[in-house]
Amino acid sequence: KGLPYAFASHFAPRYLHEALRIYRSNFQPSAVLDKPYAMIGVPLIAAPTDEEAEFLATTAFQRVLALIRGESLKQKPPVESMAPLW
């Protein structure tokens, strides 16, 4: 208690608000912190345009698909369309 909190929202996004609520409601000040301090991890792809970000996101989509299929998790380059891969 009385420590910072980090939540990996990319693993369980629907539980983010609940996790932060629980942390904040149970926080007790300590020598480390006098008030709650939370950090969150979120999946984010930034690019100059939405189209480029969507293109770059296909690398992450391919990794999730490989995980589901039990295939190699080696990073793959982006593709123009995920349609043939589904």
Backbone as ProteinMPNN parsed JSONL, in Angstrom:
{"seq_chain_A": "KGLPYAFASHFAPRYLHEALRIYRSNFQPSAVLDKPYAMIGVPLIAAPTDEEAEFLATTAFQRVLALIRGESLKQKPPVESMAPLW", "coords_chain_A": {"N_chain_A": [[0.841, -1.187, 0.0], [0.354, 2.28, -0.605], [2.019, 2.616, -2.755], [3.123, 3.25, -6.184], [1.081, 2.44, -9.073], [0.738, 0.298, -11.857], [-0.963, -0.513, -14.805], [-1.522, -2.904, -17.261], [-3.122, -2.217, -19.778], [-3.356, -3.078, -22.389], [-3.539, -5.798, -22.267], [-5.89, -6.337, -20.906], [-8.155, -4.479, -21.572], [-10.853, -3.888, -20.899], [-10.938, -3.928, -18.174], [-9.631, -1.764, -17.167], [-10.718, 0.721, -16.005], [-12.005, -0.279, -13.736], [-9.845, -1.456, -12.355], [-8.269, 0.812, -11.781], [-10.074, 2.208, -10.176], [-10.289, 0.486, -7.956], [-7.617, 0.501, -7.063], [-7.288, 3.255, -6.389], [-9.297, 3.6, -4.442], [-8.401, 1.98, -2.417], [-5.953, 2.951, -1.74], [-3.405, 3.893, 0.506], [-1.714, 6.465, 2.054], [1.883, 6.706, 2.15], [5.406, 6.594, 3.066], [6.5, 6.642, 0.622], [4.592, 7.576, -1.279], [2.178, 10.188, -1.14], [-0.26, 10.391, -2.275], [-2.398, 8.653, -4.646], [-0.78, 7.265, -7.53], [-0.844, 6.469, -10.783], [-0.075, 4.517, -13.681], [-0.672, 3.673, -17.09], [-0.552, 1.114, -19.554], [-0.992, 1.157, -22.965], [-2.035, -0.01, -26.2], [-0.607, 1.516, -28.979], [-0.314, 3.109, -32.069], [1.401, 5.347, -33.915], [1.353, 7.577, -36.606], [1.871, 9.667, -39.508], [-0.554, 9.744, -40.948], [-3.933, 8.411, -40.799], [-4.246, 6.261, -42.512], [-1.618, 5.314, -42.867], [-1.054, 4.554, -40.237], [-2.946, 2.514, -39.909], [-1.948, 0.697, -41.781], [0.579, 0.115, -40.617], [-0.345, -1.079, -38.293], [-1.052, -3.604, -39.076], [1.058, -5.303, -38.628], [0.977, -5.825, -35.859], [-1.555, -7.017, -35.78], [-1.054, -9.345, -37.242], [0.658, -10.651, -35.502], [-0.996, -11.212, -33.293], [-2.794, -12.916, -34.546], [-1.036, -15.014, -35.217], [-0.377, -15.859, -32.639], [-2.868, -16.831, -31.734], [-3.155, -18.94, -33.494], [-1.053, -20.549, -32.792], [1.382, -20.223, -34.013], [4.685, -19.114, -35.139], [5.931, -16.297, -33.391], [7.482, -14.412, -34.507], [8.247, -11.169, -35.607], [6.433, -9.726, -38.254], [6.464, -8.046, -41.444], [4.457, -5.117, -42.252], [1.323, -5.427, -44.041], [-0.624, -4.794, -46.992], [-3.284, -5.612, -46.874], [-5.232, -7.371, -44.527], [-7.121, -9.21, -45.12], [-6.628, -11.625, -46.775], [-5.213, -13.099, -44.937], [-6.735, -13.784, -42.742]], "CA_chain_A": [[0.0, 0.0, 0.0], [1.117, 3.505, -0.683], [2.977, 2.529, -3.855], [2.545, 3.528, -7.497], [0.386, 1.312, -9.697], [0.774, 0.257, -13.322], [-1.93, -1.469, -15.353], [-1.262, -3.239, -18.663], [-4.441, -2.176, -20.41], [-3.353, -3.792, -23.663], [-3.91, -7.189, -22.009], [-7.262, -6.425, -20.385], [-8.674, -3.11, -21.634], [-12.166, -3.679, -20.277], [-10.792, -3.864, -16.72], [-8.83, -0.592, -16.803], [-11.393, 1.632, -15.073], [-12.236, -0.999, -12.476], [-8.555, -1.598, -11.676], [-7.891, 2.117, -11.235], [-11.003, 2.517, -9.082], [-9.892, -0.322, -6.797], [-6.343, 1.042, -6.566], [-7.492, 4.56, -5.746], [-10.135, 3.492, -3.237], [-7.658, 1.26, -1.38], [-4.65, 3.577, -1.53], [-3.108, 4.474, 1.813], [-0.458, 7.215, 1.952], [3.068, 6.088, 2.747], [6.619, 7.399, 2.916], [6.795, 6.67, -0.815], [3.608, 8.432, -1.955], [1.11, 10.715, -0.281], [-1.523, 10.247, -3.002], [-2.275, 7.628, -5.689], [-0.073, 7.565, -8.774], [-1.065, 5.317, -11.658], [0.362, 4.545, -15.074], [-1.333, 2.627, -17.864], [0.037, 0.737, -20.83], [-2.024, 1.016, -23.995], [-1.475, -0.203, -27.541], [-0.679, 2.767, -29.719], [0.477, 3.213, -33.29], [1.352, 6.733, -34.373], [1.853, 7.8, -37.958], [1.385, 10.943, -40.04], [-1.944, 9.644, -41.417], [-4.674, 7.233, -40.342], [-3.983, 5.165, -43.444], [-0.306, 4.748, -42.549], [-1.179, 3.88, -38.942], [-3.669, 1.258, -40.147], [-0.992, -0.178, -42.457], [1.549, -0.331, -39.617], [-1.044, -1.927, -37.316], [-1.179, -4.988, -39.553], [2.114, -6.1, -37.998], [0.431, -6.281, -34.575], [-2.659, -7.941, -36.068], [-0.468, -10.625, -37.65], [1.22, -11.289, -34.302], [-2.13, -11.758, -32.541], [-3.279, -14.051, -35.325], [-0.062, -16.093, -35.039], [-0.538, -16.342, -31.263], [-4.099, -17.631, -31.707], [-2.938, -20.153, -34.293], [0.081, -21.31, -32.287], [2.47, -20.083, -34.98], [5.834, -18.31, -34.723], [5.607, -14.913, -33.045], [8.464, -13.532, -35.144], [7.589, -9.984, -36.168], [6.27, -9.732, -39.707], [6.287, -6.697, -41.983], [3.064, -4.749, -42.522], [0.745, -5.85, -45.319], [-1.66, -3.886, -47.489], [-4.605, -6.092, -46.465], [-5.266, -8.553, -43.662], [-8.189, -10.097, -45.6], [-6.216, -12.975, -47.151], [-4.55, -13.781, -43.817], [-7.709, -14.257, -41.76]], "C_chain_A": [[0.878, 1.24, 0.0], [2.173, 3.503, -1.766], [2.313, 2.911, -5.172], [1.929, 2.264, -8.085], [0.502, 1.419, -11.212], [-0.183, -0.825, -13.794], [-1.659, -1.652, -16.837], [-2.59, -3.351, -19.411], [-4.491, -2.919, -21.737], [-3.669, -5.273, -23.488], [-5.371, -7.325, -21.587], [-7.921, -5.046, -20.394], [-10.003, -2.895, -20.927], [-12.087, -3.571, -18.756], [-10.023, -2.63, -16.246], [-9.509, 0.275, -15.751], [-11.636, 0.979, -13.718], [-10.934, -1.121, -11.684], [-8.116, -0.277, -11.048], [-8.796, 2.522, -10.08], [-10.597, 1.771, -7.813], [-8.597, 0.21, -6.194], [-6.569, 2.335, -5.787], [-8.3, 4.456, -4.454], [-9.413, 2.781, -2.097], [-6.302, 1.884, -1.064], [-4.547, 4.15, -0.122], [-1.773, 5.199, 1.695], [0.683, 6.502, 2.674], [4.24, 7.049, 2.622], [6.99, 7.544, 1.443], [5.882, 7.654, -1.544], [2.567, 8.935, -0.968], [-0.255, 10.651, -0.954], [-1.324, 9.224, -4.122], [-1.549, 8.144, -6.933], [-0.183, 6.332, -9.658], [-0.543, 5.584, -13.062], [-0.397, 3.45, -15.803], [-0.545, 2.368, -19.142], [-1.094, 0.516, -21.822], [-1.357, 0.745, -25.341], [-1.659, 1.08, -28.351], [0.214, 2.691, -30.942], [0.297, 4.631, -33.801], [1.988, 6.834, -35.754], [1.291, 9.128, -38.458], [-0.074, 10.912, -40.504], [-2.605, 8.412, -40.819], [-4.363, 6.032, -41.221], [-2.644, 4.499, -43.144], [-0.344, 4.016, -41.212], [-1.895, 2.542, -39.101], [-2.769, 0.241, -40.842], [0.007, -0.741, -41.447], [0.919, -1.278, -38.599], [-1.162, -3.367, -37.781], [-0.069, -5.879, -39.005], [1.617, -6.656, -36.666], [-0.704, -7.269, -34.791], [-2.123, -9.32, -36.448], [0.101, -11.379, -36.449], [0.109, -11.921, -33.462], [-2.674, -12.99, -33.248], [-2.343, -15.248, -35.174], [-0.175, -16.696, -33.639], [-1.754, -17.248, -31.157], [-3.895, -18.968, -32.408], [-1.778, -21.012, -33.808], [1.272, -21.28, -33.237], [3.597, -19.23, -34.391], [5.402, -16.868, -34.462], [6.64, -13.933, -33.6], [7.734, -12.377, -35.831], [7.594, -10.031, -37.689], [6.091, -8.301, -40.201], [4.81, -6.387, -42.211], [2.625, -5.239, -43.901], [-0.353, -4.866, -45.715], [-3.056, -4.283, -47.015], [-4.465, -7.337, -45.597], [-6.243, -9.596, -44.195], [-7.696, -11.487, -45.987], [-5.61, -13.778, -45.991], [-5.529, -14.335, -42.79], [-8.126, -15.653, -42.127]], "O_chain_A": [[1.989, 1.243, 0.532], [3.119, 4.289, -1.716], [1.087, 2.902, -5.277], [2.224, 1.154, -7.641], [0.378, 2.506, -11.776], [-0.207, -1.926, -13.243], [-1.575, -0.678, -17.586], [-3.103, -4.446, -19.639], [-5.564, -3.346, -22.164], [-4.031, -5.942, -24.456], [-6.011, -8.332, -21.887], [-8.216, -4.5, -19.331], [-10.247, -1.807, -20.403], [-13.056, -3.168, -18.114], [-9.79, -2.472, -15.048], [-8.921, 0.536, -14.701], [-11.487, 1.619, -12.677], [-10.926, -0.91, -10.472], [-7.646, -0.254, -9.911], [-8.331, 3.118, -9.108], [-10.565, 2.351, -6.728], [-8.481, 0.355, -4.977], [-6.093, 2.484, -4.662], [-8.011, 5.153, -3.482], [-9.772, 2.96, -0.933], [-5.581, 1.385, -0.2], [-5.467, 4.801, 0.373], [-0.788, 4.594, 1.272], [0.478, 5.799, 3.663], [4.092, 8.17, 2.137], [7.712, 8.467, 1.068], [6.351, 8.471, -2.336], [2.132, 8.206, -0.077], [-1.284, 10.831, -0.303], [-0.186, 8.955, -4.506], [-1.693, 9.302, -7.325], [0.332, 5.269, -9.313], [-0.567, 6.711, -13.557], [-0.73, 2.421, -15.216], [0.045, 3.276, -19.728], [-2.039, -0.223, -21.547], [-0.247, 1.214, -25.594], [-2.75, 1.649, -28.392], [1.364, 2.259, -30.857], [-0.82, 5.064, -34.085], [3.035, 6.242, -36.018], [0.336, 9.651, -37.885], [-0.758, 11.935, -40.46], [-1.927, 7.482, -40.384], [-4.233, 4.912, -40.726], [-2.538, 3.273, -43.162], [0.274, 2.96, -41.071], [-1.495, 1.548, -38.496], [-2.82, -0.948, -40.527], [0.252, -1.947, -41.427], [1.587, -2.184, -38.099], [-1.353, -4.265, -36.961], [-0.244, -7.096, -38.926], [1.817, -7.836, -36.377], [-0.809, -8.257, -34.063], [-2.669, -10.34, -36.03], [0.03, -12.606, -36.392], [0.26, -13.041, -32.975], [-2.979, -13.995, -32.605], [-2.807, -16.378, -35.02], [-0.079, -17.913, -33.478], [-1.678, -18.32, -30.556], [-4.402, -19.998, -31.964], [-1.539, -22.09, -34.353], [2.077, -22.21, -33.257], [3.477, -18.696, -33.289], [4.612, -16.297, -35.213], [6.669, -12.766, -33.21], [6.746, -12.576, -36.537], [8.606, -10.331, -38.321], [5.619, -7.44, -39.458], [4.0, -7.304, -42.348], [3.443, -5.436, -44.8], [-0.935, -4.193, -44.864], [-3.908, -3.426, -46.781], [-3.68, -8.236, -45.897], [-6.202, -10.75, -43.768], [-8.302, -12.469, -45.557], [-5.511, -15.003, -46.068], [-5.192, -15.257, -42.047], [-8.946, -16.255, -41.434]]}, "name": "protein", "num_of_chains": 1, "seq": "KGLPYAFASHFAPRYLHEALRIYRSNFQPSAVLDKPYAMIGVPLIAAPTDEEAEFLATTAFQRVLALIRGESLKQKPPVESMAPLW"}
